[in-house]
Structure formats: structure tokens, C-alpha cells
Amino acid sequence: MNTPPPDRLDLIFAALADPTRRRVLSMLLEDDMAVSDVAQPFEMSLAAVSKHLSVLAAAGLIRQERRGRITWCMLDPEGMRTASIWMQGFGQFDPVDLDDFERFLENQIREWNEE
């Protein structure tokens, strides 16, 4: 099993440590979104949301693509897979079932929307 470089894992886990970034990932589970649409539910500036998106992109958890004048964000499951592979090396963790993870994040979205 290939072990991902430690600096890559540092970026992934640092990105996942922030609740705003986890919420963004949950939102992107639903569909690709324009940066302005990602920013809409947050009470922060577009620049602050863009900074969060940059952290997620640097960690390899999302990709950003320019389409005309609009920047779109989409999940990149490879980053999550990298973290999962690392955790499996401890032998205490089952492989991450991405369908279960998606259901977990969908439940989180519902809870946030009910608040």
C-alpha cells in the first residue's frame, strides 16, 4: 500500500479540521457550484469563502474550473481517498465507504438547514 506524503496528509486534515470547509464539502456533494453560490449561505465575505476554497483545493479535496467569467467548484474524491488509505494503515479503520460518507454529509446538511 502506498503511503501518501506527510505534507499532503497535513493539508488534507488541516482542511477537514475547519467546520466551514466541511460544510462546503457537504454542499458540493449535491452538485458542482459556482463560487458565489457556495458563498451564499455563509455570513462572511466572498473573499473569506474564496480563502476556504483555496485551502480545500490545495488539499486536493476540491477542484476549481473557470467557465467563462464564473469559477465552478467540484469535489475531488482523491483527497478523501488519500486520507482513507493512510487511516487504513493503522488496521483499526475499515475502508471508507464513500456512499456512507455521502449519507453522513447529507444528514449534516439537513441539520445545518434546520438550525
PyRosetta script that sets phi, psi and omega in degrees:
from pyrosetta import init, pose_from_sequence

init()
pose = pose_from_sequence("MNTPPPDRLDLIFAALADPTRRRVLSMLLEDDMAVSDVAQPFEMSLAAVSKHLSVLAAAGLIRQERRGRITWCMLDPEGMRTASIWMQGFGQFDPVDLDDFERFLENQIREWNEE")
pose.set_psi(1, 128.7)
pose.set_omega(1, 179.4)
pose.set_phi(2, -76.4)
pose.set_psi(2, 130.3)
pose.set_omega(2, 176.7)
pose.set_phi(3, -91.7)
pose.set_psi(3, 127.4)
pose.set_omega(3, 178.7)
pose.set_phi(4, -67.1)
pose.set_psi(4, 152.8)
pose.set_omega(4, 179.0)
pose.set_phi(5, -61.2)
pose.set_psi(5, 141.7)
pose.set_omega(5, -177.8)
pose.set_phi(6, -56.8)
pose.set_psi(6, -38.2)
pose.set_omega(6, -178.8)
pose.set_phi(7, -65.0)
pose.set_psi(7, -32.5)
pose.set_omega(7, 176.6)
pose.set_phi(8, -65.5)
pose.set_psi(8, -44.1)
pose.set_omega(8, 178.1)
pose.set_phi(9, -64.2)
pose.set_psi(9, -38.7)
pose.set_omega(9, 178.2)
pose.set_phi(10, -58.2)
pose.set_psi(10, -44.6)
pose.set_omega(10, 179.4)
pose.set_phi(11, -63.2)
pose.set_psi(11, -43.7)
pose.set_omega(11, -178.3)
pose.set_phi(12, -63.5)
pose.set_psi(12, -52.1)
pose.set_omega(12, -176.5)
pose.set_phi(13, -69.2)
pose.set_psi(13, -32.6)
pose.set_omega(13, 174.9)
pose.set_phi(14, -64.3)
pose.set_psi(14, -41.0)
pose.set_omega(14, 178.5)
pose.set_phi(15, -64.6)
pose.set_psi(15, -41.7)
pose.set_omega(15, -178.7)
pose.set_phi(16, -73.5)
pose.set_psi(16, -16.7)
pose.set_omega(16, -177.5)
pose.set_phi(17, -70.6)
pose.set_psi(17, -19.9)
pose.set_omega(17, -176.2)
pose.set_phi(18, -93.4)
pose.set_psi(18, 126.2)
pose.set_omega(18, -178.2)
pose.set_phi(19, -63.1)
pose.set_psi(19, -32.9)
pose.set_omega(19, 177.9)
pose.set_phi(20, -63.9)
pose.set_psi(20, -43.1)
pose.set_omega(20, -179.0)
pose.set_phi(21, -68.6)
pose.set_psi(21, -35.6)
pose.set_omega(21, 176.2)
pose.set_phi(22, -65.2)
pose.set_psi(22, -37.5)
pose.set_omega(22, 178.0)
pose.set_phi(23, -65.6)
pose.set_psi(23, -40.5)
pose.set_omega(23, 177.0)
pose.set_phi(24, -59.8)
pose.set_psi(24, -45.4)
pose.set_omega(24, 178.5)
pose.set_phi(25, -59.2)
pose.set_psi(25, -40.5)
pose.set_omega(25, 178.3)
pose.set_phi(26, -62.0)
pose.set_psi(26, -41.9)
pose.set_omega(26, 179.6)
pose.set_phi(27, -63.5)
pose.set_psi(27, -39.4)
pose.set_omega(27, -177.3)
pose.set_phi(28, -74.2)
pose.set_psi(28, -13.1)
pose.set_omega(28, 173.3)
pose.set_phi(29, -63.0)
pose.set_psi(29, -32.2)
pose.set_omega(29, -177.4)
pose.set_phi(30, -70.0)
pose.set_psi(30, -43.5)
pose.set_omega(30, -176.9)
pose.set_phi(31, -177.4)
pose.set_psi(31, 164.7)
pose.set_omega(31, 171.4)
pose.set_phi(32, -62.3)
pose.set_psi(32, 147.8)
pose.set_omega(32, -178.1)
pose.set_phi(33, -139.1)
pose.set_psi(33, 146.6)
pose.set_omega(33, 171.6)
pose.set_phi(34, -70.6)
pose.set_psi(34, 150.6)
pose.set_omega(34, -179.3)
pose.set_phi(35, -54.6)
pose.set_psi(35, -42.2)
pose.set_omega(35, -179.4)
pose.set_phi(36, -63.2)
pose.set_psi(36, -34.1)
pose.set_omega(36, 177.4)
pose.set_phi(37, -72.1)
pose.set_psi(37, -35.7)
pose.set_omega(37, 176.4)
pose.set_phi(38, -63.3)
pose.set_psi(38, -41.0)
pose.set_omega(38, -175.5)
pose.set_phi(39, -71.9)
pose.set_psi(39, -25.9)
pose.set_omega(39, -170.7)
pose.set_phi(40, -51.2)
pose.set_psi(40, -47.8)
pose.set_omega(40, -175.8)
pose.set_phi(41, -78.3)
pose.set_psi(41, -5.2)
pose.set_omega(41, -176.3)
pose.set_phi(42, -96.7)
pose.set_psi(42, 143.8)
pose.set_omega(42, 176.7)
pose.set_phi(43, -92.7)
pose.set_psi(43, 64.2)
pose.set_omega(43, 177.6)
pose.set_phi(44, -152.0)
pose.set_psi(44, 166.5)
pose.set_omega(44, -177.5)
pose.set_phi(45, -69.7)
pose.set_psi(45, 159.9)
pose.set_omega(45, 175.7)
pose.set_phi(46, -61.0)
pose.set_psi(46, -36.3)
pose.set_omega(46, 178.3)
pose.set_phi(47, -63.2)
pose.set_psi(47, -39.7)
pose.set_omega(47, 179.2)
pose.set_phi(48, -66.6)
pose.set_psi(48, -41.9)
pose.set_omega(48, 177.9)
pose.set_phi(49, -64.9)
pose.set_psi(49, -40.9)
pose.set_omega(49, 178.3)
pose.set_phi(50, -60.8)
pose.set_psi(50, -36.0)
pose.set_omega(50, 177.3)
pose.set_phi(51, -64.1)
pose.set_psi(51, -43.8)
pose.set_omega(51, 176.2)
pose.set_phi(52, -60.1)
pose.set_psi(52, -42.2)
pose.set_omega(52, 179.5)
pose.set_phi(53, -64.2)
pose.set_psi(53, -37.0)
pose.set_omega(53, 177.9)
pose.set_phi(54, -63.8)
pose.set_psi(54, -39.3)
pose.set_omega(54, 178.1)
pose.set_phi(55, -64.3)
pose.set_psi(55, -44.3)
pose.set_omega(55, 178.8)
pose.set_phi(56, -63.0)
pose.set_psi(56, -40.5)
pose.set_omega(56, 179.3)
pose.set_phi(57, -67.6)
pose.set_psi(57, -42.0)
pose.set_omega(57, 179.7)
pose.set_phi(58, -63.1)
pose.set_psi(58, -30.7)
pose.set_omega(58, 178.7)
pose.set_phi(59, -80.8)
pose.set_psi(59, -9.2)
pose.set_omega(59, -179.3)
pose.set_phi(60, 80.4)
pose.set_psi(60, 19.0)
pose.set_omega(60, -179.9)
pose.set_phi(61, -90.6)
pose.set_psi(61, -23.9)
pose.set_omega(61, 174.6)
pose.set_phi(62, -135.6)
pose.set_psi(62, 163.7)
pose.set_omega(62, 171.1)
pose.set_phi(63, -121.5)
pose.set_psi(63, 150.3)
pose.set_omega(63, 175.2)
pose.set_phi(64, -120.9)
pose.set_psi(64, 139.7)
pose.set_omega(64, -176.2)
pose.set_phi(65, -137.0)
pose.set_psi(65, 130.6)
pose.set_omega(65, 178.4)
pose.set_phi(66, -85.3)
pose.set_psi(66, 125.6)
pose.set_omega(66, 175.8)
pose.set_phi(67, -125.5)
pose.set_psi(67, 99.4)
pose.set_omega(67, -174.4)
pose.set_phi(68, 67.0)
pose.set_psi(68, -124.2)
pose.set_omega(68, -179.0)
pose.set_phi(69, -95.2)
pose.set_psi(69, 2.3)
pose.set_omega(69, -174.8)
pose.set_phi(70, -112.5)
pose.set_psi(70, 136.4)
pose.set_omega(70, 174.7)
pose.set_phi(71, -98.0)
pose.set_psi(71, 125.5)
pose.set_omega(71, -179.9)
pose.set_phi(72, -103.8)
pose.set_psi(72, 148.4)
pose.set_omega(72, 178.5)
pose.set_phi(73, -117.9)
pose.set_psi(73, 140.9)
pose.set_omega(73, 177.4)
pose.set_phi(74, -145.1)
pose.set_psi(74, 151.5)
pose.set_omega(74, 177.4)
pose.set_phi(75, -65.1)
pose.set_psi(75, 147.0)
pose.set_omega(75, 171.2)
pose.set_phi(76, -124.4)
pose.set_psi(76, 97.5)
pose.set_omega(76, -172.9)
pose.set_phi(77, -63.7)
pose.set_psi(77, -11.5)
pose.set_omega(77, -178.1)
pose.set_phi(78, -62.0)
pose.set_psi(78, -37.0)
pose.set_omega(78, 178.7)
pose.set_phi(79, -62.4)
pose.set_psi(79, -43.9)
pose.set_omega(79, 178.5)
pose.set_phi(80, -66.6)
pose.set_psi(80, -37.4)
pose.set_omega(80, 178.3)
pose.set_phi(81, -62.9)
pose.set_psi(81, -40.2)
pose.set_omega(81, 178.6)
pose.set_phi(82, -59.3)
pose.set_psi(82, -46.5)
pose.set_omega(82, 179.0)
pose.set_phi(83, -65.0)
pose.set_psi(83, -39.4)
pose.set_omega(83, 179.6)
pose.set_phi(84, -62.7)
pose.set_psi(84, -43.8)
pose.set_omega(84, 179.4)
pose.set_phi(85, -61.8)
pose.set_psi(85, -41.7)
pose.set_omega(85, 179.4)
pose.set_phi(86, -62.5)
pose.set_psi(86, -45.1)
pose.set_omega(86, -179.0)
pose.set_phi(87, -65.3)
pose.set_psi(87, -34.4)
pose.set_omega(87, 179.1)
pose.set_phi(88, -63.2)
pose.set_psi(88, -25.7)
pose.set_omega(88, 179.5)
pose.set_phi(89, -62.4)
pose.set_psi(89, -19.7)
pose.set_omega(89, 178.0)
pose.set_phi(90, -83.0)
pose.set_psi(90, -11.5)
pose.set_omega(90, 177.0)
pose.set_phi(91, 73.8)
pose.set_psi(91, -1.5)
pose.set_omega(91, -179.3)
pose.set_phi(92, -100.0)
pose.set_psi(92, -6.7)
pose.set_omega(92, -175.1)
pose.set_phi(93, -117.2)
pose.set_psi(93, 135.2)
pose.set_omega(93, 173.6)
pose.set_phi(94, -76.1)
pose.set_psi(94, 156.4)
pose.set_omega(94, 175.0)
pose.set_phi(95, -56.2)
pose.set_psi(95, 142.1)
pose.set_omega(95, 179.4)
pose.set_phi(96, -68.9)
pose.set_psi(96, 123.5)
pose.set_omega(96, 173.9)
pose.set_phi(97, -86.2)
pose.set_psi(97, 106.9)
pose.set_omega(97, -174.4)
pose.set_phi(98, -63.0)
pose.set_psi(98, -27.9)
pose.set_omega(98, 175.7)
pose.set_phi(99, -66.8)
pose.set_psi(99, -43.0)
pose.set_omega(99, 176.3)
pose.set_phi(100, -63.3)
pose.set_psi(100, -41.1)
pose.set_omega(100, 179.5)
pose.set_phi(101, -63.0)
pose.set_psi(101, -40.9)
pose.set_omega(101, 178.3)
pose.set_phi(102, -62.5)
pose.set_psi(102, -43.2)
pose.set_omega(102, 177.9)
pose.set_phi(103, -62.3)
pose.set_psi(103, -40.5)
pose.set_omega(103, 177.6)
pose.set_phi(104, -59.7)
pose.set_psi(104, -47.9)
pose.set_omega(104, -179.0)
pose.set_phi(105, -66.0)
pose.set_psi(105, -35.9)
pose.set_omega(105, 176.8)
pose.set_phi(106, -62.9)
pose.set_psi(106, -40.0)
pose.set_omega(106, 176.7)
pose.set_phi(107, -63.9)
pose.set_psi(107, -38.8)
pose.set_omega(107, 177.3)
pose.set_phi(108, -61.8)
pose.set_psi(108, -42.2)
pose.set_omega(108, 179.1)
pose.set_phi(109, -60.6)
pose.set_psi(109, -46.3)
pose.set_omega(109, 179.7)
pose.set_phi(110, -59.2)
pose.set_psi(110, -43.3)
pose.set_omega(110, 179.6)
pose.set_phi(111, -63.9)
pose.set_psi(111, -42.2)
pose.set_omega(111, 179.1)
pose.set_phi(112, -64.3)
pose.set_psi(112, -39.2)
pose.set_omega(112, -179.0)
pose.set_phi(113, -69.8)
pose.set_psi(113, -24.5)
pose.set_omega(113, 178.8)
pose.set_phi(114, -80.9)
pose.set_psi(114, -17.7)
pose.set_omega(114, -178.3)
pose.set_phi(115, -70.6)
pose.dump_pdb("model.pdb")
